[in-house]
Structure formats: structure tokens, C-alpha cells
């Protein structure tokens, strides 16, 4: 059963497999869960299963499955504009009109809404017109981190699939295979801090996998309370572009905030943050956080990078 490529969520996978074997396909599925819960993974697998031509669905080996998983299947259509904060009613109306055009090469035509919670009331009402009388081949996959943001009349027409946390005994081996160089302490912290949602854990480990050279130098200088090391780090950065300096300061701020969390006894997915927490007091770390936030405010106010670096040299001594 190819649904097994999605970790955890045993009941959802068993129910979908049984329904597909019986040929029961709903017109509307509402997949809900927090960020990193696997909503998109499940949506792709479900779309592949619906469009799959083999008996065991999804097989992930046939031409149709491979195209769905690659995002190139003409009958698997994403309704979204990532550059806009909301899913506009015009996008929904376009999808509604397109729905009544026959599928290109399959028995079904599937529309994926990755940000269903970002549809306003006009958009949801426009969608309802299709939900009330969909064509026989039409399938809608609505993904949301908060189903309560959708109208009750929309939710009531959907098969609701609520993503569950992945058990630690399944998550930890997967993370270890994905991040073979990660420290065990980081893997354990990612499991705990993500509350069992694999995408969140993966993002945490990816963010801390390869700290920049400037971050390593900052941690060494700040943890040792060495103003000379700090000056050697910051003086060359005075010539940096504003965007590059802003990115570096944001990274240092995140390290200091994580170190404060570590000082409070909570796990953090950052060996560098744990070093800072061990070497500096909570008060010193908090003061560092204040300095970084002030530096970011200066950068946003068009203070020159050289002046911001000079401020940090003075403030972090």
C-alpha cells in the first residue's frame, strides 16, 4: 500500500485504501492539520490513487502516478497564487469554469486548494456552487490548518481527514536517515518541539544543519565574552549590503532566542544555541536579544550597515 510512504496516520490510510478498493471516491475532501502535518503529502498520494490505473492504488509506478507526484499531470490542478495573501474569488471562479471541461487523460479531474483557509466568504460562496452540483468526474482537495475558517456549508459537504501526530518511534528513525550527521540531542529535540509533526521537525533540523561561518564566529566570540573576536567579525561586515547583514542579524537573534529557551530547560534543535546557553547567563542572553532587535530596527530605518555593526560592537561588549 503506497499510502505507507506517509508516516503515521494509520486510520486515515486504512480508510482511504478500503474506500478506493470499493471504488468509493468523494467529490470533496477536507484535509486539516497544522503546518508540517503532511497535508500536501496525503493530498498528492490521494490524487495519485484516484488517477491510478492499477488495482493497488496508488501504485506510484505507473505513468499517471509518476506525473501526479511530479506535479505535471494535466488533470491534477493547483488553485493558488503564492504571491497573494488570499485565494482570490477570481481564481476560484476560473477553477469552477474549468471544472466543466472534460478531463484530459483520466477519468477524474482533481483540484487542489493548498490554502483553503485563505478563501474569503465570496470565494467560499463561489466554490459552494460547484460543491452543490459537481460533475461526476470532479474532485476537490481542500487543505487547511484551521477548518473552522471554512463555512459550515462547505465543511458539511466534505469527507474530513484530520492529520495526526506521528509517533516518536516512527519519526525518530526517519529523521535519523534524513539527517545522518545530526546529533542525537538535536533529533530528540526536533521530535519534542514539533509535537510529532514531521514537516516541522524536518524544518527545524534543516535550519540548524549548516550554520553560517558568521554564526559560528558570533557564537565563539559572544560565548567567550571576547570583544576582540567580536570586532574581527563585525568590522568586515560593515561593507556588507543591507539585505545580507539583515539576514545575518536575524540568524543571530534566532540563536540567542533559542539559547534562552535552552536556559529555561526546554530542548532546542541547535548545538550552537546550547553552547550559548551554557556559557552566558539568562540576563546576558536577553540583553543580546534586545541588541539584535535594535539592530534590525536600525536596518529597517535605513541606518547604514557600518553604523549598525559599530552599534553591535559597542552594545555586545
C-alpha positions in Angstrom: 0.0 0.0 0.0 1.8 3.1 -1.2 0.0 5.3 1.3 2.6 3.9 3.7 5.0 6.4 2.3 3.1 8.8 4.6 4.3 8.2 8.2 1.7 7.7 10.9 -2.0 8.4 10.3 -2.8 4.7 10.2 -6.6 5.1 10.4 -6.7 7.6 7.6 -4.6 5.4 5.3 -6.7 2.3 6.1 -10.0 4.1 5.5 -8.8 5.6 2.1 -7.4 2.2 1.0 -10.7 0.5 1.7 -12.8 3.2 0.0 -10.6 3.1 -3.1 -10.8 -0.7 -3.3 -14.5 -0.4 -3.3 -14.5 2.4 -5.9 -15.8 4.9 -3.5 -14.4 8.3 -4.4 -15.8 11.5 -2.8 -16.1 14.7 -4.7 -14.8 16.7 -1.8 -12.0 16.0 0.8 -11.0 18.4 3.6 -7.5 17.6 4.8 -6.7 19.5 8.0 -3.8 19.8 10.4 -1.1 22.2 11.5 1.9 23.2 9.3 4.2 20.3 8.7 1.5 17.7 9.4 1.7 16.1 5.9 -1.4 17.5 4.3 0.3 18.1 0.9 1.9 14.6 1.0 -1.5 13.0 1.7 -3.2 15.1 -1.0 -0.6 14.0 -3.6 -1.0 10.4 -2.6 -4.8 10.6 -2.7 -4.7 12.3 -6.1 -2.3 9.6 -7.4 -4.6 6.9 -6.1 -7.7 8.4 -7.7 -5.9 8.8 -11.1 -4.0 5.5 -10.8 -4.8 2.8 -13.4 -3.6 -0.2 -11.4 -5.5 -2.3 -8.9 -3.4 -1.4 -5.9 -3.9 2.4 -5.6 -1.7 4.4 -5.6 1.0 2.2 -7.2 3.4 5.1 -7.6 5.0 3.3 -10.5 2.5 3.9 -13.4 2.7 6.8 -15.8 -0.2 8.6 -14.1 1.1 8.2 -10.6 4.5 9.5 -11.6 3.1 12.5 -13.2 0.9 13.4 -10.2 3.9 13.0 -7.8 6.0 15.2 -10.2 3.2 17.8 -10.4 2.9 17.5 -14.1 -0.4 15.7 -14.5 -2.9 17.8 -16.6 -5.9 16.6 -14.5 -4.3 17.5 -11.2 -4.6 21.2 -10.9 -3.5 23.5 -8.0 -5.7 26.5 -7.3 -3.4 29.1 -5.7 -1.3 32.2 -6.2 1.5 32.1 -3.6 2.3 35.8 -4.2 -1.1 36.8 -2.8 -2.1 36.6 0.8 -5.6 35.3 0.0 -7.1 32.9 -2.6 -9.0 35.3 -4.7 -12.5 34.8 -5.9 -11.3 35.1 -9.5 -9.1 32.1 -9.0 -12.0 30.1 -7.7 -14.3 31.2 -10.5 -11.6 30.1 -13.0 -11.4 26.7 -11.4 -15.2 26.4 -11.3 -15.4 27.2 -15.0 -12.5 24.8 -15.9 -14.2 22.0 -13.9 -16.9 21.7 -16.6 -14.3 20.9 -19.2 -13.8 17.1 -19.5 -10.5 15.6 -18.1 -7.6 15.5 -20.5 -6.4 11.9 -20.0 -8.1 10.4 -16.9 -11.5 9.5 -15.5 -11.3 12.3 -12.9 -10.2 15.9 -12.7 -8.8 17.0 -9.3 -8.4 20.5 -7.9 -6.1 21.1 -5.0 -6.6 24.1 -2.8 -3.5 24.2 -0.6 -4.7 27.3 1.4 -8.4 26.7 1.8 -8.5 28.7 5.0 -7.4 31.8 3.0 -10.5 31.8 0.8 -12.7 34.7 1.8 -16.5 34.5 2.1 -17.1 35.4 -1.6 -14.6 32.7 -2.7 -16.2 30.1 -0.5 -19.7 31.0 -1.8 -18.4 30.7 -5.3 -17.0 27.3 -4.5 -20.3 26.2 -3.0 -22.0 26.4 -6.4 -19.7 23.6 -7.6 -20.0 21.7 -4.3 -23.7 21.6 -4.6 -23.8 20.1 -8.1 -20.3 18.8 -9.1 -19.7 17.0 -12.4 -19.3 13.2 -12.0 -15.6 13.4 -12.7 -14.8 16.4 -10.4 -12.8 16.1 -7.2 -11.8 18.9 -4.8 -9.0 18.5 -2.2 -9.2 21.4 0.3 -6.2 21.7 2.7 -6.4 23.9 5.8 -4.6 24.4 9.1 -7.9 25.6 10.6 -11.2 24.0 9.3 -13.2 26.5 11.5 -12.3 29.2 9.0 -14.4 27.5 6.4 -18.2 27.8 6.2 -20.2 25.0 7.8 -21.9 24.5 4.5 -18.5 23.8 2.9 -17.3 21.5 5.7 -20.5 19.5 5.7 -20.1 18.5 2.0 -16.5 17.2 2.6 -15.0 13.9 3.8 -12.9 15.3 6.6 -9.4 13.9 7.1 -7.7 15.2 10.2 -3.9 14.7 10.2 -2.5 13.2 13.4 0.9 13.5 15.1 3.5 10.8 14.1 4.6 8.5 17.0 8.2 9.2 18.1 9.2 5.6 17.4 8.3 6.2 13.7 9.5 9.7 13.5 13.0 9.3 15.0 14.3 6.6 12.6 13.1 8.7 9.6 14.7 11.8 10.9 18.0 9.9 11.6 18.0 8.6 8.0 17.3 12.1 6.6 19.8 13.9 8.8 22.6 11.3 9.4 25.0 14.0 10.8 22.6 15.4 13.3 23.4 15.0 17.0 21.0 12.7 18.9 20.2 15.6 21.2 19.0 17.6 18.1 16.9 14.7 16.8 15.2 14.3 20.2 14.6 18.0 20.5 13.1 18.1 17.0 10.7 15.3 17.9 9.6 17.0 21.1 9.3 20.6 19.8 7.4 19.6 16.6 4.9 17.7 18.8 5.0 14.8 16.3 4.5 16.7 13.1 7.2 15.5 10.7 7.4 18.6 8.5 8.1 20.9 11.4 10.8 18.6 12.8 12.4 18.4 9.4 12.4 22.2 9.0 14.0 22.6 12.5 16.8 20.2 11.7 17.4 21.6 8.2 17.6 25.2 9.6 20.3 24.1 12.1 22.1 21.6 9.9 24.7 24.0 8.5 25.2 27.2 10.4 26.9 30.0 8.5 30.5 30.9 9.1 29.4 34.2 10.6 27.1 32.4 13.0 29.9 30.1 14.2 32.2 33.1 14.7 29.5 35.0 16.5 28.8 32.1 18.9 32.5 31.8 19.6 33.0 35.5 20.3 29.8 36.0 22.3 30.1 32.8 24.4 33.8 33.7 25.3 32.9 37.3 26.0 35.7 38.3 23.7 35.4 41.9 22.3 38.4 41.5 20.0 36.9 38.4 18.3 33.6 40.3 18.0 35.3 43.2 16.4 37.2 40.9 13.9 33.8 39.5 13.0 31.9 42.8 12.6 34.4 45.1 11.0 34.5 43.3 7.6 30.7 43.1 7.8 30.5 46.9 7.8 30.8 46.7 4.0 28.0 44.2 3.5 24.8 45.0 1.7 21.8 45.8 3.9 19.9 42.6 3.0 22.9 40.3 3.7 23.6 42.0 7.1 19.9 41.8 8.0 19.9 38.1 7.3 22.9 37.5 9.5 21.5 39.6 12.4 18.2 37.7 12.1 20.2 34.4 12.4 22.0 35.6 15.5 18.7 36.7 17.0 17.2 33.3 16.4 20.3 31.7 18.1 20.0 33.9 21.1 16.3 33.3 21.5 16.9 29.5 21.2 19.6 29.8 23.8 17.1 31.5 26.2 14.8 28.6 25.6 17.6 26.2 26.4 18.4 28.1 29.6 14.8 27.5 30.7 15.2 23.8 30.4 13.4 23.2 27.1 15.0 21.3 24.2 16.4 23.2 21.3 17.5 22.0 17.8 20.8 23.9 17.7 24.1 22.8 19.1 25.3 26.5 18.8 22.3 27.7 20.9 23.2 25.1 23.6 26.8 26.5 23.7 25.5 30.0 24.2 23.1 28.8 26.9 25.9 27.1 28.8 28.4 30.0 28.6 26.1 33.0 29.2 23.5 33.8 31.8 19.8 34.3 31.0 20.2 38.0 31.6 23.1 38.3 29.2 21.3 36.3 26.5 18.2 38.5 26.9 20.4 41.6 26.6 21.8 40.1 23.4 18.3 39.6 22.1 17.4 43.2 22.8 20.6 44.4 20.9 19.8 42.3 17.9 16.2 43.6 17.7 17.5 47.1 18.0 20.0 46.5 15.2 17.2 45.1 13.0 15.1 48.2 13.7 18.1 50.4 12.7 18.5 48.4 9.4 14.8 48.8 8.6 15.2 52.6 9.3 17.9 52.9 6.7 20.8 53.3 9.2 23.9 52.3 7.3 25.3 48.8 7.7 28.6 50.3 9.0 26.8 52.2 11.8 24.8 49.1 12.7 27.9 47.0 13.0 29.5 49.7 15.1 26.5 49.7 17.4 26.7 45.9 17.8 30.5 46.1 18.6 29.6 48.6 21.4 26.4 47.0 22.7 27.6 43.4 22.9 30.9 44.1 24.7 
